[in-house]
Amino acid sequence: MMAPAASSNEQCFTGIWHGTIGKLDVTMQLDDDPGGLGGLTGSYYYGRSLNELVLLPVAGHAGRWKEHDMAGTVTGLLSMTCRAGRLEGQWSRPDGSEKKTIVAVSGSSFRARQFEKLPIQVNKTVILDRQRRYQLISVKGIPGVQGVRVLGNTPELRRLNGELSTLFKQRLENLLDCQSFGRIEHANTWRQFVEDSASRILAYGSHFVVVEEVAVSACGGPHGNSIITAWTWNLQTGAREDVSKWVRKGWAPPPYPSADLDDETDENEKADIDTSDTDSLVADALNRHIQTHSREEWEECRDAVTLPFDDEHVWAERSGIVVRPEARSYVERLCAITFTIPYELIWPYLTNDGKHHANAMRQSLP
């Protein structure tokens, strides 16, 4: 009869809590344990602090947690009870001294207080001309997340800054989650926890702004990950631009001979090099791009990527349309080499709007 009661008590603890430890405001979150430690885990922070403290359960003691800082040091002990949407208990130092009362009630948002008044600092102001200016920003004390915001107060720029702000906060939340919940998930290994990201403007024109996103993640798991991508913002529509629609349907490649296919290459090998399950122009551009490297690299990589020609994998730059291949698996990720189809090559296959947009992109400032 005791097991159901324990389960019911865990359900009472599970959730987001707003309250105090001593006289200081805290926000806390407790949830199911992803690290296999046998109890609820969580984290909390004081006031609006971005320095979170991880809570790991004390084995064999229900309702008790050890508090860890971001270095993994035990900095406190929490003992709490839960009843009808209310937490009560006691905080103390690891040796049991300096006891403080815990009182909290059920809440609705874990990070709202942290993000209310972020201490934004300007790292660099870039002035391209009198109309086109932007800033590289970060949060004070957290250099691992760099954002960008454009300067200006037109409705179009305000919408762009809203998109950039949302993305910046998502990246910041990813970093905080990595440092807290990532440590919980990998508490028994306690590996490296990195979630660095940066945004920068690749091109800024009268019609479009192109934003690059770089992210490097090693959130406690056995493998890290990195990605470089970009997106195009249409200043006239106030929305992201799907550059893949600049190209007309039914497009076909010009007859480009491959420099790497000599007379001794048999017909079967030629057929293998043709990527039939993608748009032929993109496949041709990828073939020629990778063939500038060694034949061995092409042999290893030609089947390792797919070419989804859509708004998530295609963007515009001053020199042409950029395509980011998708690796079929993690081990093949180095084969996903971003390449550019020059406007001169793709021009016959652009729609009228696509040609208009391409001309506008060519006049953008770096």
C-alpha positions, 0 to 999 in steps of 0.5 A: 500500500506504500508504493501508490502513496509515494507515487502520489507524493511525487506527482505533488512535487512535480511542476514549477514553484514560486516562493522564497528561501529565507527572505529571497525570492526563488523559482524552482522546477521539479520533474521526473529524473532523466538520469536514472537517480531514482527520484525527482530532480530539478533546479532553481534560481534566486530572483532573476539570476541566470546562475541556476542550482541543480537539485539531485535526490538523496538516495533513500530519503524521499523529499530531500535533495542535494543542491549543486552549483554549475561546477558540480559542488554540493552547496546545500541541502533541501528538505521539503514536503508537498500538499495541495499545491504548496511546498514547505521545508528547510534549506541548509548548508551541506553541514546542516548549518544556516537553516532557512525556511522554504515556502512556495506555491504552484507557478506557471513559468520557470524562466519568465522571471529570468527573462523579464529584464535581461542584462543585455550588453553591446559588444560591437556596433557595425555601421554599414551606412547611414541607414543600415546599422546593427549591434552584436549583443550578449547577456552580461556574464554569459559570453556563450550566446551572442545575438544581433539586433538592427538599429532603427524604428520602422515597423519592418525593422521592429518585426525583424528585431522581434524575430531576432530577440525570440531566437536569442532567448531560445539560444539562451534557454538552450544554454541554461537547460544544458547547464542544469537539466543536461547535468541532471541527465548525465549526473553520473558522468558529469561531462563537458556542458557547452551550448555556444551560439552566435548570430551575425548578419551576412548581408543587409540590403534594401529588401533583405537581411541575411542572418547566419546562425552558428551553434556548438553543443556538447551537452554532457553526451558522448558526442558534440554537435555543431551547425552553421545555417542562415535565413533570409528576412524580407524587409518588405513583407516583414517575414522570413523569405523562402528562397527556394521559391525564387527558382521556377518549378521544373527547372533543369541543369545546363549540360555541365561536363564533369572534369573528373570523368575521363574516358576510362570512367565506365557508364555504371560509374557515371550513372552512380554519380548522378543523384536522381532523387534530387533536383538535377541542378542542385545535384549537378552543383553538388557534384561539381563542388565535391569533385573539386576535392579528392576523388576519395572524398567524393566516393565517401560522401556522395551517398552520405547527404540529401539535398532538401531544397526548402526554406530551412536549407536554402538562403540567399547571399550576394554571390548566389543561392546557398544550399546546406545539405543534410547528412544522413547520419551523425557519422556522415555530418562532415560530408554536409558541405554548404555550397553556393549556386552562383546567380550566373548559373541559376539565372535562367531558372529563376522566376521573375520575382526571383530575378528581381530579388537576386538583383536586390541581393547583389546590391546588399552590403556585407 
